[in-house]
Amino acid sequence: MIAYLEGKALVKKDHLIVLTGGVGYFVYVGSKLLSNSHDGEVISLYIYSHIKEDRFELYGFKNEEELAIFKMLLAISGVGPKTAIALADAGTDKLVDAVQQAQTSFFTSIPRVGKKLAQKIIIELKTKLGSLKELNLSTLSPKAQDVMDALLGLGFEENAVAAALSTLDIENMDLQIAIKTVIKMNSTK
């Protein structure tokens, strides 16, 4: 199974060919990634190998979060790889928000997704996305993530810690002072 490819990109109409080690791999990617790719540039992709009895297809993603969302979507009955990659391409943050806000319009804006399938996706992903820590979809810096991990280990709620972190200049603070400050902010509420 192919899990990662790095090589020169050849941009085609609806896919990339990734040249690596003298071999060209046909890789489907989302429209955003396709439009931002240029012939000859070195590209790195996380790969999902989709194997059917009559075909073997590769789907490429810029990061592991997009790949994780794609796999979750693919596990839903009625969602094929082309639909899943279109949804993942819309952005992991937007998709997670749409699931949490139950916005069927976000999903129905994607070709081949009707209202019933949109509702099914929301219901099935709500349980899977309940803990976003597993996907690590946050955009926290390493220092802020250290503060978050420490406070979650102490039993603080993730949303409360995230709210406190957003108000602080964590990068210019000592780690211990940052942790103490967030604890004080959460204990005064």
C-alpha positions in Angstrom: 0.0 0.0 0.0 1.3 3.5 -0.9 1.0 5.9 2.1 3.2 8.9 1.0 4.6 10.2 -2.2 7.2 12.9 -2.9 8.3 13.9 -6.3 7.9 16.2 -9.3 4.3 17.1 -10.2 2.8 17.0 -13.7 -0.5 18.8 -13.6 -3.3 17.3 -15.7 -7.0 18.3 -16.0 -8.4 16.4 -13.0 -5.3 14.8 -11.4 -1.6 14.9 -10.8 1.1 12.6 -12.0 3.8 12.4 -9.3 7.2 11.4 -10.7 9.4 9.7 -8.2 12.1 7.1 -8.7 11.5 7.0 -12.5 7.8 6.0 -11.9 4.8 8.3 -12.5 1.9 7.8 -10.1 -1.6 8.9 -11.2 -3.0 10.7 -8.1 -6.5 12.3 -7.7 -6.3 15.5 -5.6 -8.8 18.1 -4.6 -9.4 21.1 -6.9 -7.6 23.5 -4.6 -4.5 21.5 -4.5 -4.7 20.9 -8.2 -5.0 24.6 -9.0 -2.1 25.5 -6.7 0.3 22.9 -8.2 2.7 23.7 -11.0 4.5 21.4 -13.5 7.9 20.4 -12.3 7.5 21.5 -8.7 8.4 19.0 -6.0 5.2 18.0 -4.1 4.7 15.9 -1.0 1.4 14.0 -0.6 -0.2 11.7 2.0 -1.8 9.0 0.0 -5.0 6.9 0.3 -5.0 3.8 -1.8 -8.5 3.0 -3.0 -8.6 -0.6 -4.2 -11.6 -2.1 -6.0 -11.8 -5.4 -7.9 -11.5 -3.5 -11.2 -9.3 -0.5 -10.3 -6.5 0.8 -8.1 -6.7 4.6 -7.4 -4.5 6.9 -5.4 -5.9 10.0 -3.7 -3.5 12.6 -2.4 -3.7 15.1 0.5 -1.4 17.9 1.7 -1.7 16.9 5.4 -2.8 14.0 7.6 -5.9 15.9 8.8 -7.4 16.0 5.3 -6.6 12.3 4.9 -8.3 11.5 8.2 -11.4 13.4 7.2 -11.4 11.7 3.8 -11.3 8.3 5.4 -14.1 9.1 7.8 -16.2 10.4 4.9 -15.4 7.3 2.8 -16.7 5.0 5.6 -20.2 6.6 5.3 -22.5 4.5 3.0 -23.3 6.5 -0.1 -20.1 8.6 -0.1 -17.6 7.5 -2.7 -14.0 8.7 -3.1 -14.8 11.5 -5.6 -17.4 13.0 -3.2 -15.2 12.5 -0.2 -12.2 14.3 -1.8 -14.5 17.2 -2.8 -15.7 17.5 0.8 -12.2 17.2 2.2 -11.0 19.8 -0.3 -13.6 22.3 1.0 -11.4 22.5 4.2 -11.3 20.5 7.3 -12.1 23.4 9.6 -15.2 24.3 7.5 -16.3 20.7 7.3 -16.0 20.3 11.1 -17.9 23.5 11.7 -20.6 22.4 9.2 -21.0 19.1 11.1 -21.1 20.8 14.5 -23.5 23.4 13.3 -25.6 20.8 11.3 -25.3 23.0 8.1 -26.7 20.7 5.4 -26.3 23.6 2.9 -22.5 23.2 3.2 -22.7 19.5 2.1 -25.4 20.0 -0.6 -23.2 22.6 -2.3 -20.9 19.6 -3.3 -21.9 17.7 -6.4 -23.6 14.4 -5.8 -24.6 15.3 -2.3 -28.3 15.7 -1.7 -30.2 16.7 1.5 -30.6 13.1 2.8 -26.9 12.3 2.3 -25.9 15.6 3.9 -28.0 14.7 6.9 -26.5 11.2 7.1 -23.0 12.7 6.9 -23.7 15.1 9.7 -25.2 12.4 11.9 -22.3 9.9 11.3 -19.5 12.4 11.6 -20.9 14.1 14.7 -20.0 11.0 16.7 -16.7 10.6 15.1 -15.7 14.2 15.4 -16.8 14.4 19.0 -13.2 14.5 20.1 -11.2 16.7 17.8 -8.0 16.0 19.8 -7.6 12.7 17.9 -7.5 14.6 14.6 -5.5 17.5 15.9 -7.3 19.9 13.7 -6.3 22.8 15.9 -3.9 25.5 14.7 -2.1 25.8 18.0 1.6 26.5 18.1 3.8 23.8 19.7 4.1 26.0 22.9 0.3 26.6 23.1 -0.3 22.9 22.4 2.0 22.1 25.4 -0.1 24.4 27.6 -3.3 22.8 26.3 -2.0 19.2 26.9 -0.9 20.1 30.5 -4.2 21.6 31.4 -6.3 18.9 29.8 -4.2 16.4 31.9 -5.3 18.4 35.0 -8.9 18.1 34.0 -9.6 21.5 32.5 -12.2 21.7 29.6 -10.7 22.1 26.2 -13.0 24.9 25.1 -12.2 27.0 28.2 -8.4 26.5 27.7 -8.6 27.3 24.0 -10.6 30.5 24.8 -8.0 31.6 27.4 -5.1 30.8 25.0 -6.6 32.9 22.3 -6.3 36.0 24.5 -2.7 35.5 25.5 0.6 36.1 23.7 1.8 32.5 24.5 5.0 32.7 22.3 6.5 35.5 24.5 5.7 33.8 27.8 7.5 31.2 29.8 5.7 27.9 29.7 5.1 27.6 33.4 3.8 31.2 33.6 1.5 30.5 30.6 0.1 27.5 32.4 -0.4 29.4 35.7 -2.0 32.3 33.8 -4.5 30.1 32.0 -5.3 28.3 35.3 -6.0 31.7 37.0 -8.2 32.8 34.1 -10.3 29.6 34.3 -10.6 29.6 38.1 -12.0 33.1 38.1 -15.0 32.2 36.0 
